[in-house]
Amino acid sequence: MTYMGWAVKNSSGKGKHEYLGSPDVMVVVIPHLVFVVLPAVLVAGALTAERAIYQEHMFPLSGKKNDDYDLKLKGKRSLSNSKQSGKLLSFLSMERRIRKVLCVICLAVCWKHSMNCRILMKAYEMNPFIHFLGYGLSIPYLLAFAMYETRSR
């Protein structure tokens, strides 16, 4: 089974294949779910988790405190600020490498999705903007939205 249908040898034996039928669930839906939808959801979740870890790491280094807010010490700086700024610079030198790797994975998932769309266009002779707009743009939109919302501000 290919994206053009079931491959059947010609009865004349010339080696050419004839294609019967049309692609079914086994060829279209399952690979799309396994290689596009599942990785897209996992990467979006990983981007969100990375953003939460980044915020948790940056919150104590920024000098803000949830508790122990004292109005008397409002204008004074702590002596440990130099130590905290050193930690901040070392963390920023990493420049969120995990996020960069996840963005590369997002691009790979979008590439695989575009290849699936191209195969469906060939198999069903469909226009991606008229016949399957929701299918063609949903995964790239999800990944772009996840990358946009989890950026550093």
C-alpha positions, 0 to 999 in steps of 0.5 A: 500500500502506497499513497497512490493505492495498492501496488499490483503487478501488471498481468503482462509481467513488464514490471510496471505496477498498477495502483488500485484503490485509494490510501486508507487509515493504515497509510494516511492517518496512523503515520500522521498521528505517530509522526506529526500530531504526537510529536507536536503535542509533546514538543508544545508541552516541553516548550511550556515546561521549559518556560516554567523552569526558566521562570522558576530559575530567573525569579530568585535571581531577579531579586523579587521575593514572594515573602519577607517583603519589608518596607524598611529595606525597600531602597537597600541592595543586598550584599548577595546581589553580586553573587546572584548576578554571576549566576544570572550571567552563567545561566544566560550564557547557556541562552536556553539551549533546550529551547533552541533544540525544541525549536529545531524539533518544531521545524522538523515536525512542520517539515514532516507535516508539509511532506504529508500534505504534499503526499495527500495532495498527490494522492487525492488531487486536492487543493490544500487551501480549499479542501483541507485548510484545517488539516494543513494549517493546524499543526504549524499554527500550534507549534508557532503559537507554542514557540511564541507564547513561551519566548522570553519577555 
